[in-house]
Amino acid sequence: MSDELELWTVYDSPIDLPGRFVARKWLLDQPTNELLQDKTLEGLRAKLPQGLTRLERSPQDDPKIVETWI
Protein backbone atom coordinates (compact mmCIF):
# COMPACT_ATOMS: atom_id res chain seq x y z
CA MET A 1 0.00 0.00 0.00
CA SER A 2 1.28 3.45 -0.91
CA ASP A 3 1.78 6.25 1.61
CA GLU A 4 1.10 8.81 -1.11
CA LEU A 5 -2.04 10.91 -0.96
CA GLU A 6 -4.67 9.43 -3.29
CA LEU A 7 -7.12 11.79 -5.02
CA TRP A 8 -9.91 11.09 -7.48
CA THR A 9 -10.86 14.04 -9.69
CA VAL A 10 -14.27 13.83 -11.36
CA TYR A 11 -14.74 15.32 -14.84
CA ASP A 12 -17.93 15.93 -16.83
CA SER A 13 -17.48 14.90 -20.47
CA PRO A 14 -13.70 15.14 -20.86
CA ILE A 15 -12.31 15.42 -24.39
CA ASP A 16 -11.19 11.77 -24.47
CA LEU A 17 -14.55 10.41 -23.16
CA PRO A 18 -17.31 12.81 -24.26
CA GLY A 19 -20.74 12.26 -22.75
CA ARG A 20 -19.35 10.40 -19.73
CA PHE A 21 -18.50 11.25 -16.14
CA VAL A 22 -14.91 10.19 -15.48
CA ALA A 23 -12.91 9.91 -12.24
CA ARG A 24 -9.14 9.95 -12.69
CA LYS A 25 -6.85 8.79 -9.90
CA TRP A 26 -3.94 11.02 -8.86
CA LEU A 27 -1.15 10.29 -6.38
CA LEU A 28 -0.27 13.65 -4.87
CA ASP A 29 0.12 15.82 -7.98
CA GLN A 30 0.94 12.95 -10.37
CA PRO A 31 -1.77 11.50 -12.62
CA THR A 32 -2.06 7.72 -12.89
CA ASN A 33 -3.58 5.61 -15.66
CA GLU A 34 -6.45 4.52 -13.41
CA LEU A 35 -9.91 5.82 -14.20
CA LEU A 36 -13.55 5.04 -13.57
CA GLN A 37 -16.41 6.07 -15.83
CA ASP A 38 -20.20 6.07 -15.95
CA LYS A 39 -22.96 7.79 -17.86
CA THR A 40 -24.28 9.46 -14.67
CA LEU A 41 -22.60 11.31 -11.84
CA GLU A 42 -24.45 9.19 -9.28
CA GLY A 43 -23.31 5.98 -10.99
CA LEU A 44 -19.71 7.18 -11.03
CA ARG A 45 -19.81 8.17 -7.37
CA ALA A 46 -21.01 4.64 -6.51
CA LYS A 47 -17.85 3.23 -8.16
CA LEU A 48 -15.41 5.35 -6.15
CA PRO A 49 -13.52 3.66 -3.30
CA GLN A 50 -15.34 3.72 0.04
CA GLY A 51 -14.33 6.16 2.78
CA LEU A 52 -13.43 9.17 0.61
CA THR A 53 -14.44 12.76 1.37
CA ARG A 54 -15.87 15.03 -1.33
CA LEU A 55 -14.26 18.42 -2.01
CA GLU A 56 -16.03 21.12 -4.01
CA ARG A 57 -14.38 22.34 -7.19
CA SER A 58 -12.41 25.57 -6.96
CA PRO A 59 -13.25 28.52 -9.23
CA GLN A 60 -9.78 28.24 -10.82
CA ASP A 61 -10.30 24.55 -11.71
CA ASP A 62 -10.82 23.49 -15.30
CA PRO A 63 -14.54 23.92 -16.15
CA LYS A 64 -14.87 20.16 -16.81
CA ILE A 65 -13.92 19.33 -13.20
CA VAL A 66 -17.00 18.55 -11.10
CA GLU A 67 -15.39 17.66 -7.76
CA THR A 68 -12.45 15.88 -6.15
CA TRP A 69 -12.53 13.04 -3.63
CA ILE A 70 -9.75 12.55 -1.12
BALO-381984 format. One record per residue (C-alpha): residue number from 1; x, y, z. Coordinates in steps of 0.5 Angstrom, whole numbers, plus 500, padded with zeros to 3 digits. Each point is the difference from the previous one (the first is absolute). Layout:
<recs>
+-----+-----+-----+-----+
| num |   x |   y |   z |
+-----+-----+-----+-----+
| NUM |   X |   Y |   Z |
...
+-----+-----+-----+-----+
</recs>
This chain:
<recs>
+-----+-----+-----+-----+
| num |   x |   y |   z |
+-----+-----+-----+-----+
|   1 | 500 | 500 | 500 |
|   2 | 503 | 507 | 498 |
|   3 | 501 | 505 | 505 |
|   4 | 498 | 506 | 495 |
|   5 | 494 | 504 | 500 |
|   6 | 495 | 497 | 495 |
|   7 | 495 | 505 | 497 |
|   8 | 494 | 498 | 495 |
|   9 | 498 | 506 | 496 |
|  10 | 493 | 500 | 496 |
|  11 | 500 | 503 | 493 |
|  12 | 493 | 501 | 496 |
|  13 | 501 | 498 | 493 |
|  14 | 508 | 500 | 499 |
|  15 | 502 | 501 | 493 |
|  16 | 503 | 493 | 500 |
|  17 | 493 | 497 | 503 |
|  18 | 494 | 505 | 497 |
|  19 | 494 | 499 | 503 |
|  20 | 502 | 496 | 507 |
|  21 | 502 | 501 | 507 |
|  22 | 507 | 498 | 501 |
|  23 | 504 | 500 | 507 |
|  24 | 508 | 500 | 499 |
|  25 | 504 | 498 | 505 |
|  26 | 506 | 504 | 502 |
|  27 | 506 | 499 | 505 |
|  28 | 501 | 506 | 503 |
|  29 | 501 | 505 | 494 |
|  30 | 502 | 494 | 495 |
|  31 | 494 | 497 | 496 |
|  32 | 500 | 492 | 499 |
|  33 | 497 | 496 | 495 |
|  34 | 494 | 498 | 504 |
|  35 | 493 | 503 | 499 |
|  36 | 493 | 498 | 501 |
|  37 | 494 | 502 | 495 |
|  38 | 493 | 500 | 500 |
|  39 | 494 | 504 | 496 |
|  40 | 497 | 503 | 507 |
|  41 | 504 | 504 | 505 |
|  42 | 496 | 495 | 505 |
|  43 | 502 | 494 | 497 |
|  44 | 508 | 502 | 500 |
|  45 | 499 | 502 | 507 |
|  46 | 498 | 493 | 502 |
|  47 | 506 | 497 | 497 |
|  48 | 505 | 505 | 504 |
|  49 | 504 | 496 | 505 |
|  50 | 496 | 500 | 507 |
|  51 | 502 | 505 | 506 |
|  52 | 502 | 506 | 495 |
|  53 | 498 | 508 | 502 |
|  54 | 497 | 504 | 494 |
|  55 | 503 | 507 | 499 |
|  56 | 497 | 505 | 496 |
|  57 | 503 | 503 | 494 |
|  58 | 504 | 506 | 500 |
|  59 | 499 | 506 | 496 |
|  60 | 506 | 499 | 496 |
|  61 | 499 | 493 | 499 |
|  62 | 499 | 498 | 492 |
|  63 | 493 | 501 | 499 |
|  64 | 499 | 492 | 498 |
|  65 | 502 | 499 | 508 |
|  66 | 494 | 498 | 504 |
|  67 | 503 | 498 | 506 |
|  68 | 506 | 497 | 504 |
|  69 | 500 | 494 | 505 |
|  70 | 505 | 499 | 505 |
+-----+-----+-----+-----+
</recs>
